[in-house]
Amino acid sequence: MFRTAELGRQVPKADFDALADPLRIEMLELQQTLRQCPFPVVLVFAGVDGAGKGESMNLLNEWMDPRWIANHAYGPSSDEERERPEFWRYWRDLPANGQIGLFLSSWYSAPMLDHVHGRIDDAGFEARLGRIAAFEKCLADDGAMILKFWMHLGKKAQKQRLKSLEKDPEEAWRVTARDWANFEIYDQFIASAERLIMETSHGHAPWTLVEGVDPRYRALTVLTSLRDTARRHIKTQEARRRMTADLKKAAHQATPRSRRTQARESGRPEGDVLARQPSVLDALDMTQSVSKADYAQEFRHQRARLARLFRQWKARGRSVVLVFEGQDAAGKGGAIRRLTSALDARDRRVVPVAAPSDEEKAHHYLWRFWRHLSRAGRLTVFDRSWYGRVLVERVEGYATPEEWRRAFAEINEFEDQLVEHGTVLVKYWLHITQDEQLARFNARAEIPYKSWKLTEEDWRNREKWDLYEEAVTDMVEQTSTRRAPWTLIEGNSKRFARIKVIRTLADRLEDELAALSKAEKKADKKGDKNSG
C-alpha cells in the first residue's frame, strides 16, 4: 500500500514558486466560498512521525485565513475527558458550518497505539475502527466534508528525517524519545496503519497518502487535494440541498396520514385487519393507579432507596443519563421534579430541550447533546432529547424520511457509547390517552399558574395524534435495545407514573451495582489465581 508514497518524489523550487501565488489565491477564494456553505470541513492529519503533519497544518493556517480555522491536537485524555465517553472531546471540537477544523493525533491515534503496543488484539482494533467509521459516516451523512491525509515516510527516510531535525537547533524540539521508540517498531506501525486505512477509507471520508520527504511536493499534494475535493463537495451538497428543500416543502404541503389510517382507507380486506392490530402503546394498561395513601408511603420508600443507590453509584465514579419523552401534558415535568428531589442539587442537572439555537443548527443534531454530557458521579436529565429527530422533526416535516430513518442507527450508536463508558441510561416514554390529554388541557386553561403551559401548538399536535403514535411505535421498535431499553410509563394516573419512574431508576442502579460487584470479585479471583 505505501510503496506509492516511497518513490522519492520532489518538486523543484522554481516550479513550486511559479505555482504558489495562484494557488494561494485559489485557497483564499475557496475558503470564502466555504464560509457560506451549510456544512463543515474536517481535515485529519495522521501518519509517520516526522512526515510533516504539523507542518501541513501550519501551511494551511498560513495560506488561508486562520480566523476561520480551528486547530485541534490531542494528547493523553484529561480527567475531565476520561470521565466522559471517548468521543466526547471530538464531538465537542467539531467545526460549525462554514468553518474548517484541522485535527492532529485525532480519533485514530489511541486505537493505533493500543494495537501496536499489544494493549488490544486484532478484534479489538477492528471494533475501534468500526466505531470511527460510524462516527465519520454520521458526520458525512449530515453533509460534512471529511478529508484525511496519511503523511508517510519509508523507514530509511524517517530515520534520516529525525536525525536531520535533531541536528537543527531550531527544530530539535520536534523530536522526542517517543518518536525514536516508535521508530524501533516501525514495521508494526506500518502493518497496523495499512489495516487502519483499509478499514476507514470510504468515499465519504477518504484517505490521501502523502509522501513526506520533500516539503514542496507534500504541500502541493495537500493543497490541491483539499481544493479539488472541496470544489466537488460544494457542487454535490448544493444539489443535495435543493433536493432536500423540495422534499421538505412537499412534506409541509401534503396532508400526512399514518400507516394505520392508510390501511383503513385502502378498501382492501387485509387493510382493515391490519388497522385493528394493536401497537406497543395500545398494549399498555392505562387503568393502573395508586391511592393517595399508598402513594405517600411508596414514594417515601422509593425516594430514600434511590438516594442511597445513587450515592453508591456516584462513589463508583459512574454517571446517569435520563431521557424523558412523552405526549404534551403527559407529566414529564412533575415526574422529573419528584425524581430529582431525591438527589443533592449539586449532583444533578436538568437539560430542557427546545428548538435548536442558530449555533446548534450549524452543527450535527447530536452535537448539542454530546456537549451536555456530565462528568462522573453526576445525573443528567434530558427533558425531551435527541429523539426529537424521529418524533417532532419527522411528523412536522423538518427532517426528510432519509434523515429520520438514518437517525435510528445514529442514536443507537450514540447510546451504545454512553453505556459502554459505564453510564446508566434510562429512557422513559410517558403515555396518556387522548381523553386524558384533553382533560388536562382543559384543566390547564382554567388554572392561572398553569395556563402558560398550554399553547396553540399543543392543540395542533392533538390533530396529529395517530402520526405521533406511529412515530413513537417506530422509535421503540428501532431504539429499544438490550443495552438501552425504553421504559413505557402508563401516565393516566400521575401518582402511578411517578412511582414507576423512580422505582425503575432505583431498580436499574441496584442491578448495575450488583453486576459491577460480581465483575470485580471475578477479576480479584483471577488475579489471585495468576499471582499464585
Protein Blocks (a to p, Z undefined) as FASTA:
>chain_A
ZZmmmnopacdfklmmmmmmmmmmmmmmmmmmmmmpccdcddddedjehilpmmmmmmmm
mmmcfklcccdddddddfklmmpcfklmmmmmpccehiacddehilklmmmmmmmnopac
fklmmmmmmmmmmmmmmmmmnopacddddddddfklmmmmmmmmmmpmklmmmpcfklmm
mmmmmmmmmmmmmmmmmmmgcfklccddddfkbmmlmmmmmmmmmmmmmmmmmmmmmmmm
mmmmmmmmmmmmpccddfklmmmmnopaklmmmmmpccfklmpcfkbccdfklmmmmmmm
mmmmmmmmmmmmmmnopacdddddddehilmmmmmmmmmmmpcfklgccdddddddfklm
mpcfklmmmmmpccehiacddehifklmmmmmmmnopacfklmmmmmmmmmmmmmmmmmn
opacddddddddfklmmmmmmmmmmmmklmmmpcfklmmmmmmmmmmmmmmmmmmmmmmc
fklccddddfkbmklmmmmmmmmmmmmmmmmmmmmmmmmmmmmmmmmmmmZZ
